[in-house]
């Protein structure tokens, strides 16, 4: 996994080099957030899933990095004063603290547009499978996915909501992009329909487990390890798993979901050892 992360980091680091003239400040702002650490979970998931079926990493790498661009744009916007108003991300000042709110908004917009530029170039070059993957990613990052989840999350602050509504927020705001990364890799790799369905369920479960652990870390995590301000969900009266269940019950649910993930991967009939290792890491992580 470390080798894949290094490939992703290198691709992203090189993407913005030498770009811009009079507008170079916006590229600097975009680059600041995209190269600012990060676990690269989404592109790694895309690549590991792809490698269940094919070995040409150059075929999947640009699409995987486009997913990270979309994820990073969402973090920039999430941190803005009009959203979560955070001043720390990945151990460094958030984008708007360094470049101002206006440029931060545009940096997020720029990363989203660059992601689709990358995808369209890959579709033009490679054809149908990449088009299918781009469609999956566009749906997951839009109003039917990540944006829709963020909307309900904002509208639910300072309110009591049902567990069904909480499940919607988690499935869309966090889960949709994680799941799409898996399906992007599987689609470009040429996974058969039956295995796409298994991987779709795997994506839903790993996405929910990921968010439950995030909810737990906001309460009991170490800010230095996590790299952002914690205990903010409760101060903003956000609806999380920890609001509905005890920490122990949340951990149990995350463990159960992780075990379900192992079972689903076992049905693929391929060597999923590294995907299982990543799944375990996401459960046991402390950042």
C-alpha positions as CSV (number, residue, x, y, z in Angstrom):
1,X,0.0,0.0,0.0
2,X,2.9,2.4,0.7
3,X,4.1,2.0,-2.8
4,X,0.7,2.8,-4.2
5,X,0.5,5.9,-2.0
6,X,3.9,7.0,-3.2
7,X,2.7,6.7,-6.8
8,X,-0.5,8.7,-6.1
9,X,1.5,11.4,-4.2
10,X,4.0,11.7,-7.1
11,X,1.3,12.0,-9.7
12,X,-0.6,14.7,-7.7
13,X,2.7,16.5,-6.8
14,X,3.6,16.7,-10.5
15,X,0.2,17.7,-11.8
16,X,0.3,21.3,-10.8
17,X,4.0,22.0,-11.4
18,X,4.6,24.9,-13.7
19,X,0.9,25.7,-14.2
20,X,-0.4,29.3,-14.3
21,X,0.9,32.7,-15.0
22,X,-1.2,35.6,-13.7
23,X,-3.5,33.2,-12.0
24,X,-0.7,31.1,-10.4
25,X,-1.9,31.9,-6.9
26,X,-5.0,29.7,-7.4
27,X,-2.8,26.7,-8.5
28,X,-0.7,27.3,-5.4
29,X,-3.8,27.2,-3.2
30,X,-5.0,24.0,-4.9
31,X,-1.6,22.4,-4.6
32,X,-1.3,23.4,-0.9
33,X,-4.3,21.2,0.0
34,X,-3.8,18.4,-2.5
35,X,-0.2,17.7,-1.4
36,X,-0.9,18.3,2.3
37,X,-0.5,14.8,3.6
38,X,-3.6,12.6,3.6
39,X,-4.0,8.9,3.8
40,X,-5.0,8.6,0.1
41,X,-7.6,6.0,1.1
42,X,-9.8,6.6,-1.9
43,X,-7.3,6.3,-4.7
44,X,-5.6,3.3,-3.0
45,X,-9.0,1.6,-2.8
46,X,-9.6,2.3,-6.5
47,X,-6.1,0.9,-7.5
48,X,-6.3,-2.2,-5.2
49,X,-9.7,-3.1,-6.6
50,X,-8.5,-2.6,-10.1
51,X,-5.5,-4.8,-9.4
52,X,-7.9,-7.7,-8.6
53,X,-8.5,-7.8,-12.4
54,X,-5.6,-6.1,-14.2
55,X,-2.0,-5.1,-13.6
56,X,-1.6,-2.0,-15.7
57,X,-1.6,0.7,-13.0
58,X,-1.1,3.5,-15.5
59,X,-4.6,2.8,-16.8
60,X,-6.2,3.5,-13.4
61,X,-3.8,6.0,-11.8
62,X,-5.2,9.3,-13.3
63,X,-8.8,8.3,-12.5
64,X,-7.7,7.3,-8.9
65,X,-6.0,10.7,-8.5
66,X,-9.1,12.5,-9.9
67,X,-11.0,10.9,-6.9
68,X,-8.5,12.4,-4.5
69,X,-9.0,15.8,-6.2
70,X,-12.7,15.6,-5.6
71,X,-12.2,14.5,-2.0
72,X,-9.7,17.4,-1.4
73,X,-12.1,19.9,-2.9
74,X,-14.8,18.7,-0.5
75,X,-12.4,19.1,2.5
76,X,-11.5,22.7,1.5
77,X,-15.2,23.6,1.3
78,X,-16.1,21.6,4.4
79,X,-13.5,23.7,6.5
80,X,-14.9,27.1,5.4
81,X,-16.5,29.4,8.0
82,X,-19.9,29.0,6.3
83,X,-19.7,25.2,6.8
84,X,-17.7,23.6,9.7
85,X,-15.4,26.6,10.3
86,X,-12.3,24.6,11.0
87,X,-8.8,26.1,11.1
88,X,-6.7,22.9,11.1
89,X,-6.6,20.0,8.5
90,X,-4.0,17.3,8.4
91,X,-1.9,19.1,11.0
92,X,-1.7,22.4,9.0
93,X,-3.8,25.5,8.7
94,X,-6.8,25.0,6.5
95,X,-6.8,26.5,3.0
96,X,-8.9,29.6,3.9
97,X,-6.6,30.4,6.8
98,X,-3.7,30.6,4.4
99,X,-5.2,32.0,1.2
100,X,-8.5,33.6,2.4
101,X,-12.0,32.5,1.9
102,X,-12.4,33.7,-1.7
103,X,-9.4,31.8,-3.0
104,X,-10.3,28.7,-0.9
105,X,-13.7,28.6,-2.5
106,X,-12.1,28.9,-5.9
107,X,-9.4,26.3,-5.1
108,X,-12.1,23.8,-4.2
109,X,-14.0,24.6,-7.4
110,X,-10.7,24.4,-9.3
111,X,-9.9,20.9,-8.0
112,X,-13.4,19.6,-8.9
113,X,-13.1,21.0,-12.4
114,X,-9.6,19.6,-12.8
115,X,-10.8,16.2,-11.6
116,X,-13.4,16.2,-14.4
117,X,-10.8,17.4,-16.9
118,X,-8.6,14.4,-16.0
119,X,-11.5,12.0,-16.3
120,X,-12.7,13.4,-19.7
121,X,-9.2,13.0,-21.1
122,X,-9.1,9.4,-19.8
123,X,-12.5,8.8,-21.4
124,X,-11.4,10.2,-24.7
125,X,-8.2,8.1,-24.7
126,X,-9.6,4.8,-23.3
127,X,-13.3,4.7,-24.1
128,X,-16.3,2.9,-22.6
129,X,-15.0,1.5,-19.3
130,X,-13.6,4.9,-18.3
131,X,-16.9,6.6,-19.3
132,X,-18.7,4.2,-17.0
133,X,-16.2,4.9,-14.2
134,X,-16.6,8.7,-14.7
135,X,-20.3,8.4,-14.5
136,X,-20.1,6.5,-11.3
137,X,-17.8,9.1,-9.8
138,X,-19.9,12.0,-11.0
139,X,-23.0,10.6,-9.5
140,X,-21.3,9.8,-6.2
141,X,-19.8,13.3,-5.8
142,X,-22.9,15.2,-6.8
143,X,-26.3,16.0,-5.3
144,X,-27.3,12.4,-5.4
145,X,-24.2,11.5,-3.3
146,X,-21.7,13.6,-1.3
147,X,-23.3,17.0,-1.8
148,X,-26.7,15.7,-0.9
149,X,-25.3,14.2,2.3
150,X,-23.6,17.4,3.2
151,X,-26.9,19.3,2.6
152,X,-28.8,17.1,5.0
153,X,-25.9,17.3,7.5
154,X,-26.1,21.1,7.5
155,X,-29.9,21.2,7.8
156,X,-29.8,18.7,10.7
157,X,-27.5,20.7,12.9
158,X,-29.1,21.6,16.3
159,X,-31.9,19.2,15.6
160,X,-32.9,15.8,16.7
161,X,-33.1,13.5,13.6
162,X,-34.1,9.9,13.1
163,X,-31.5,7.1,12.8
164,X,-32.7,6.7,9.2
165,X,-31.7,10.3,8.5
166,X,-28.3,9.8,10.1
167,X,-27.8,6.7,7.9
168,X,-28.6,8.8,4.9
169,X,-26.1,11.4,5.9
170,X,-23.3,8.9,6.4
171,X,-24.1,6.9,3.3
172,X,-24.0,10.0,1.1
173,X,-21.6,12.4,2.7
174,X,-18.8,10.0,3.3
175,X,-19.8,6.6,2.0
176,X,-20.7,7.5,-1.6
177,X,-17.2,8.6,-2.6
178,X,-15.5,5.7,-0.9
179,X,-17.8,3.3,-2.5
180,X,-17.4,4.9,-5.9
181,X,-13.6,4.6,-5.6
182,X,-14.0,0.8,-5.4
183,X,-16.5,0.7,-8.2
184,X,-14.3,2.9,-10.4
185,X,-11.4,0.5,-10.0
186,X,-13.6,-2.5,-10.6
187,X,-15.3,-1.0,-13.7
188,X,-12.0,-0.1,-15.3
189,X,-10.6,-3.5,-14.4
190,X,-13.4,-5.2,-16.1
191,X,-15.1,-6.9,-13.1
192,X,-18.0,-9.1,-14.0
193,X,-21.5,-7.9,-13.0
194,X,-21.9,-10.4,-10.1
195,X,-18.6,-9.2,-8.6
196,X,-19.5,-5.6,-9.1
197,X,-22.6,-6.2,-7.0
198,X,-20.5,-7.8,-4.2
199,X,-17.9,-4.9,-4.3
200,X,-20.8,-2.4,-4.2
201,X,-22.0,-3.9,-1.0
202,X,-18.4,-4.0,0.3
203,X,-18.1,-0.3,-0.5
204,X,-21.3,0.6,1.4
205,X,-20.1,-1.3,4.5
206,X,-16.5,-0.1,4.5
207,X,-17.8,3.5,4.0
208,X,-20.1,3.3,7.0
209,X,-17.4,1.7,9.2
210,X,-15.0,4.5,8.2
211,X,-17.5,7.2,9.2
212,X,-18.3,5.5,12.5
213,X,-14.6,5.4,13.4
214,X,-14.4,9.1,12.4
215,X,-17.3,9.8,14.8
216,X,-15.5,7.9,17.6
217,X,-12.2,9.7,17.0
218,X,-13.9,13.1,17.2
219,X,-14.7,12.2,20.8
220,X,-11.7,10.2,22.0
221,X,-9.0,10.8,19.5
222,X,-5.7,12.6,19.9
223,X,-5.7,15.9,18.0
224,X,-2.0,15.7,17.2
225,X,-2.5,12.3,15.5
226,X,-5.7,13.1,13.8
227,X,-4.4,16.4,12.6
228,X,-7.5,18.5,13.1
229,X,-9.6,20.0,15.8
230,X,-11.6,17.4,17.7
231,X,-14.7,17.5,19.9
232,X,-16.3,19.8,17.3
233,X,-19.3,17.6,16.3
234,X,-20.8,17.9,19.8
235,X,-20.0,21.7,20.1
236,X,-21.9,22.2,16.8
237,X,-24.6,19.8,17.8
238,X,-24.0,17.6,14.8
239,X,-25.7,14.2,14.5
240,X,-23.3,11.4,14.7
241,X,-23.2,7.7,15.7
242,X,-21.9,8.7,19.0
243,X,-24.9,10.8,19.6
244,X,-27.1,7.8,19.1
245,X,-25.0,5.0,20.7
246,X,-22.2,4.6,23.3
247,X,-18.6,4.5,22.2
248,X,-18.5,0.7,22.9
249,X,-21.6,0.1,20.8
250,X,-20.2,2.2,18.0
251,X,-17.0,0.2,18.1
252,X,-19.0,-3.0,18.0
253,X,-20.9,-1.8,14.9
254,X,-17.7,-0.9,13.2
255,X,-16.2,-4.3,14.0
256,X,-19.4,-6.1,12.7
257,X,-19.3,-4.1,9.5
258,X,-15.6,-4.9,9.0
259,X,-16.2,-8.6,9.5
260,X,-19.0,-8.3,6.8
261,X,-16.4,-6.7,4.5
262,X,-14.0,-9.7,5.0
263,X,-16.9,-12.1,4.2
264,X,-17.8,-10.1,1.0
265,X,-14.2,-10.1,-0.2
266,X,-14.0,-13.8,0.4
267,X,-16.8,-14.2,-2.2
268,X,-14.8,-12.6,-4.9
269,X,-12.6,-15.7,-5.4
270,X,-9.4,-13.7,-5.8
271,X,-6.4,-12.7,-3.7
272,X,-7.9,-9.9,-1.6
273,X,-5.2,-9.9,1.1
274,X,-4.1,-6.3,0.7
275,X,-7.7,-5.1,0.5
276,X,-8.4,-6.9,3.7
277,X,-5.3,-5.3,5.3
278,X,-6.6,-1.9,4.3
279,X,-10.0,-2.7,5.7
280,X,-8.4,-3.7,9.0
281,X,-6.3,-0.5,9.1
282,X,-9.5,1.6,8.6
283,X,-11.0,-0.1,11.6
284,X,-8.0,0.1,13.9
285,X,-6.7,3.5,12.9
286,X,-6.2,6.3,15.4
287,X,-6.1,9.2,12.9
